[in-house]
Each structure stands twice: as C-alpha cells, then as structure tokens.
Amino acid sequence: MVVPVIDFSKLNGEERAATMAEIHNGCQEWGFFQLVNHGIPEELLERVKKVSSECFKHERLDNFKKSKPVSLLNEHLEKKTAEKLDGVDWEDVFLLTDDNPDWPSNTPAFKETMAEYRAELKKLAEKMMEIMDENLGLPKGYMKFAFNNNTTTPSSPSDCAFFGTKVSHYPPCPHPDLVWGLRAHTDAGGVILLFQDDQVGGLQMLKGDEWIDVQPLANAIVINTGDQIEVLSNGRYKSAWHRVRAIPDKTRRSIASFYNPSYKATISPGPQLMEAVEKADVGTGSEATDANKYPKFVFGDYMSVYTEQKYLPKEPRFEAVKAM
C-alpha cells in the first residue's frame, strides 16, 4: 500500500469535485495523505531545508551527542538485552511559535526563512480545514471557529488557535533495533502539516493492522489529522497512529507544523454530524445508536490527559476527559 498523493492544484479547476473526493478519502480512510503542487514556493522549501539542516549541524548536534537518549542507550547496551529501550526517542527537537523569542540565532537567515514558511503553512492549514468543513457538510469556517474558542475575532491571545512548528532531526543511531526514532502515537491536536526529508525515510503510519511507510516525496506536504479532528467529525476522520524508525547511517529531517485549538476552546462533535447519525438510524429502521460518540471537553483539559498518555491507546483519553 502507498499513502495517497493528491495534486492540490486541481482543486481550482475542472477536477475540483474529484480532488475534494480524494481529500475526503485521505481523511476518512487513511488519516494521512501527501499534497503536491500545494502552492508553497519550491524556492522557499529549499531554503527551509538548508537552514534547518545547518541549524542542526552547527547548533544542535554536539548537544545531542551528550543528551539523555544517548546516555540511556549506552546504559541499555550494558544490560545486553534485545528489548527496545522504553520511554525514550532518538530525536533532537525544538519548537517554534510566534510568542517564543528563543529561536535559534546562530544560523544565518533561519528566523526569517522559518517565519515566512510558517505563514505559508498556516494559510494551508486553514484552507485544509475549510475543505474538511465542506466535505463533512459543516458550515464554512466551522473548525476554525471552534479552534478559536467559538469566535471569529478573538479578544485575547488565549482565545486564538495555536500554531506551532516542531523542528526535528533523527541522527544516525548505532543500534536502531533497540530504540525508536519516535514512539507510536496519535497527534493531540487538529491539522498537522509535515515537511519531511525527501531522501531519508523512516516515518510509518498504521493502516488497519499494517505499518506502512510514508514514502519520501520531494517538496510534498504530508497532512495528517489529529485527535480533535476525530472528535469534531464525530469519528469520520480518525487520527492515525504513526511512528518513526531509527536509522543507522543517515540523519532524517522532519518539520511538523500543527494547527491546534486554543487551550480554552470547547471541543465536541459537530451538531450536523450527530443529526446525520440520528437520521440514518430512522431511515434504516435500525435500533438507535449513540449519535454523540465523543464527549464535550475543553482542549486544555484534554492536553493534561494527553501529556500523561500520549503513547497509550487513545480511547481511554476520551473517557478520562469526559470525567473531568
């Protein structure tokens, strides 16, 4: 199996309906798909590759060599066990946000390039949510409105949806059989847009019972849906499990941007989607099912649970936040 690849440029032409259907299928049947011809200039993407790789090489690599994952792996080797090292990822990572002034400062053009890139990705994320709204039969702007604490003009920064960018590198690992690059998990938030390495693989997603590679594709943007999209869609767009394999001889770059709700935002299934379930039950004459498959909760409460249970099954997370 191959993760779907969708030509985003066809959304504005005669093939709009077919492209919308491809995106719907990618969300509903996969939870992962790749966009090509997405409108982000290739020249900008090439600069992002350059500055992020230089930043890792000159500002991050030496510290990684002295990091906790390295020391824990060395301790694990002394035990002479074939079991995977638990509770650690072979990853160097830092977060970029608009309100965080501590961006890397010693790599020329890093801040300017990444700020430009983030602005483009945020627009793409909001466009993707509009497409999901339309495909699900929700009002235009429904997801963005929900993520911004049910307002179109947030009165305070705490009402605004959160947009962050995680810059990760997975250095060569001397014992990739003993540690994951990143352990299997679903993403807590909304829409995730990944600019992954186009030369070095390692990202895998769970499709049914099979782990499949998310194939490297030059200058594509990988889209995956998080737990909050699963809730808003009332389970039609489920968040997908994914992981990263450690690689023995190469460094893999991964830049994931995520459009998440405000911590104050209340999240619940769209009313139109609950009504659709109820009407389907009436139409078939079948016994009524629970139209509301997910609880109503505040995203900040969900994150408190997720922080403790990120690598555990997601269903208990929904149950835990239901009780809060």
C-alpha positions in Angstrom: 0.0 0.0 0.0 1.1 3.6 -0.7 -0.1 6.7 1.1 -2.3 8.7 -1.2 -0.7 11.6 -3.2 -3.0 14.4 -4.1 -2.4 17.2 -6.7 -3.7 20.2 -4.8 -3.6 22.5 -7.8 -6.5 20.6 -9.3 -8.8 22.0 -6.5 -9.4 25.2 -8.5 -10.1 23.6 -11.9 -12.5 21.2 -13.7 -11.3 18.4 -11.4 -12.3 20.1 -8.2 -15.0 17.6 -7.3 -12.6 14.6 -7.9 -9.9 16.4 -5.8 -12.3 17.1 -3.0 -13.3 13.4 -3.0 -9.6 12.4 -2.9 -9.0 14.6 0.2 -12.2 13.2 1.8 -10.9 9.6 1.2 -7.5 10.6 2.5 -9.0 11.9 5.7 -11.6 9.1 6.2 -9.8 6.0 5.1 -6.2 6.9 5.9 -5.7 9.9 8.2 -2.6 10.6 6.2 -2.0 11.8 2.6 0.5 13.9 0.7 -0.1 17.1 -1.1 1.9 18.1 -4.2 1.5 21.4 -6.2 0.2 22.9 -2.9 1.3 26.5 -3.8 4.2 26.8 -1.4 7.1 28.1 -3.5 9.8 25.4 -4.0 12.5 28.1 -3.6 11.2 28.7 0.0 11.1 24.9 0.7 14.7 24.6 -0.4 15.7 27.4 1.9 13.9 25.7 4.8 15.8 22.5 4.1 19.1 24.4 4.1 18.6 26.5 7.3 17.1 23.7 9.3 19.9 21.3 8.4 22.6 23.9 9.1 21.0 24.7 12.4 21.1 21.1 13.5 24.7 20.6 12.3 26.0 23.8 14.0 23.7 24.5 16.9 22.2 21.1 18.0 24.3 18.1 17.1 27.0 18.5 19.8 24.4 18.7 22.5 22.5 15.7 21.1 25.7 13.6 21.5 25.6 14.4 25.2 21.8 14.1 25.5 19.6 11.7 27.6 18.7 9.4 24.7 22.4 8.8 24.0 23.3 8.1 27.7 20.2 5.9 28.2 21.0 3.8 25.1 24.6 3.3 26.3 23.3 2.2 29.7 20.8 -0.1 27.9 23.6 -1.7 25.9 25.4 -2.7 29.2 22.4 -4.8 30.1 22.9 -6.9 27.0 19.2 -7.2 26.2 17.4 -7.3 22.9 14.4 -5.5 24.2 13.6 -2.0 22.9 14.6 0.9 25.1 11.4 2.1 26.7 10.4 5.7 27.3 12.8 7.5 25.0 13.0 8.7 21.4 16.2 9.1 19.3 15.2 12.6 18.3 16.6 16.1 18.6 13.6 18.5 18.6 12.7 22.1 19.4 9.5 24.2 19.0 8.9 27.4 17.1 5.9 29.6 18.0 5.2 33.3 17.4 5.3 34.1 21.1 8.6 32.3 21.8 11.6 34.6 21.3 14.1 31.9 21.8 14.5 30.8 18.2 18.0 29.6 17.1 20.1 32.7 16.4 23.4 31.5 15.1 22.2 30.1 11.7 22.1 32.8 9.1 18.5 33.5 7.8 17.0 30.8 10.0 14.4 33.1 11.7 13.4 35.0 8.5 13.1 31.8 6.5 11.1 29.8 9.1 8.8 32.8 9.8 8.0 33.0 6.1 7.5 29.3 5.9 5.2 29.2 9.0 3.0 31.9 7.5 2.5 29.8 4.3 1.8 26.7 6.3 -0.8 28.4 8.5 -2.7 29.5 5.4 -2.6 26.0 4.0 -3.8 24.5 7.3 -6.8 26.9 7.4 -7.6 26.1 3.7 -7.4 22.3 4.6 -9.9 22.9 7.5 -12.3 24.7 5.1 -12.1 21.7 2.8 -12.8 19.3 5.7 -15.8 21.5 6.6 -17.2 21.2 3.1 -16.6 17.5 2.8 -18.3 16.8 6.2 -21.3 19.1 5.5 -20.3 21.6 8.2 -20.7 25.4 7.7 -17.7 27.1 6.1 -15.2 28.1 8.8 -16.7 25.8 11.4 -13.5 24.1 12.5 -11.5 27.4 12.6 -14.3 29.0 14.6 -14.2 26.1 17.1 -10.5 26.2 17.4 -10.5 29.9 18.1 -12.8 29.4 21.1 -16.0 30.0 19.1 -15.2 33.4 17.9 -14.2 34.9 14.6 -12.3 37.9 16.2 -10.5 36.6 19.3 -10.4 39.3 22.0 -7.3 37.9 23.7 -4.4 35.7 22.6 -5.6 32.9 24.9 -8.7 32.6 22.6 -6.6 32.1 19.5 -5.9 28.8 17.9 -2.4 27.7 18.5 0.0 27.2 15.6 3.4 25.6 16.3 6.2 24.1 14.3 8.3 21.3 15.7 11.8 21.0 14.0 13.1 17.5 14.4 16.2 15.7 13.3 16.8 12.0 13.8 20.6 11.4 13.9 22.3 8.2 12.8 21.6 5.6 15.5 24.3 2.9 16.2 21.6 0.5 17.4 18.3 1.2 15.6 17.0 -2.2 16.7 17.0 -1.0 20.3 15.2 2.4 20.1 12.6 4.2 18.2 13.2 7.5 16.4 9.8 8.4 17.7 7.4 6.0 19.5 4.0 5.3 18.1 1.3 7.8 18.9 -1.6 9.8 17.5 -1.4 13.6 17.5 -3.4 15.5 20.1 -4.4 18.5 18.1 -6.1 19.4 14.8 -4.4 19.5 11.4 -0.7 18.5 11.1 1.4 19.6 8.1 4.7 17.8 7.8 7.6 18.7 5.5 9.6 15.5 5.8 13.0 14.6 4.5 12.8 13.7 0.8 15.9 11.5 0.8 15.7 9.6 4.1 12.6 7.6 5.1 11.6 6.3 8.5 8.0 7.6 9.0 5.4 4.9 9.2 1.6 5.0 9.7 -0.8 2.3 10.8 -3.3 1.3 8.2 -5.6 -1.4 9.6 -3.2 -3.8 11.2 -0.2 -3.0 8.9 2.5 -0.4 9.4 3.3 1.2 6.1 6.0 3.7 5.1 5.0 7.3 4.3 7.2 7.4 1.3 9.6 10.4 0.9 8.4 12.7 -1.9 10.3 15.8 -3.0 8.7 19.0 -1.7 5.4 17.4 -0.7 3.5 18.4 2.4 2.2 15.4 4.4 -1.2 16.0 6.0 -2.4 14.0 9.0 -5.4 14.5 11.2 -5.2 14.8 15.0 -7.5 13.7 17.8 -9.5 17.0 17.8 -10.5 16.5 14.1 -11.6 13.0 15.1 -13.9 14.5 17.7 -15.2 17.4 15.6 -16.0 14.9 12.7 -17.7 12.6 15.2 -15.3 9.8 14.3 -15.5 10.1 10.5 -11.9 11.4 10.2 -10.0 9.4 12.8 -6.5 10.3 13.9 -3.9 7.8 12.7 -1.2 6.1 14.7 2.3 6.8 13.4 5.9 6.3 14.4 9.5 6.9 13.2 12.1 4.2 12.8 15.7 5.0 13.9 18.1 5.0 11.0 21.7 3.6 11.3 23.6 5.7 8.8 21.8 8.9 7.9 20.2 12.0 9.5 16.5 12.4 8.8 14.9 15.9 8.9 11.3 16.4 9.9 9.4 19.7 10.2 5.9 19.3 11.6 3.5 22.2 11.9 0.3 21.8 13.8 -2.9 23.9 13.9 -4.5 23.2 17.3 -7.4 24.6 19.3 -6.9 27.3 21.9 -6.5 25.7 25.3 -9.7 27.4 26.3 -11.7 26.1 23.3 -14.6 23.7 23.9 -14.4 20.7 21.5 -17.3 18.4 20.6 -18.8 16.7 17.6 -20.4 19.0 15.0 -24.2 19.0 15.6 -24.8 18.4 11.9 -22.8 15.1 12.1 -24.8 13.9 15.2 -28.0 14.7 13.3 -26.8 12.7 10.3 -26.3 9.6 12.6 -29.8 10.0 14.1 -31.4 10.4 10.6 -29.5 7.3 9.3 -31.0 5.3 12.2 -34.5 6.5 11.4 -34.1 5.9 7.7 -32.9 2.3 8.1 -35.3 1.5 10.9 -32.4 0.1 12.9 -32.0 0.4 16.7 -30.8 3.9 17.6 -27.1 4.3 18.1 -25.4 6.9 20.2 -25.2 9.9 17.9 -22.6 11.6 20.1 -19.7 9.2 20.0 -17.3 11.6 21.8 -17.5 13.8 24.9 -17.6 17.6 25.1 -14.5 18.9 26.7 -12.1 21.9 27.0 -8.9 21.3 24.9 -6.6 22.3 27.8 -8.1 19.5 29.9 -7.5 17.1 27.0 -3.9 18.1 26.8 -3.4 17.4 30.5 -4.5 13.9 29.9 -2.6 13.5 26.6 0.7 14.6 28.2 0.5 11.6 30.5 -1.0 9.1 28.0 0.5 10.1 24.6 1.9 6.7 23.8 -1.1 4.7 25.2 -4.4 3.9 23.4 -6.4 7.0 22.6 -9.8 5.8 23.6 -9.2 6.0 27.4 -8.0 9.6 26.8 -11.5 10.5 25.7 -13.0 8.6 28.6 -10.7 10.4 31.1 -11.5 13.9 29.8 -15.2 13.0 29.8 -15.0 12.6 33.6 -13.3 15.9 34.2 
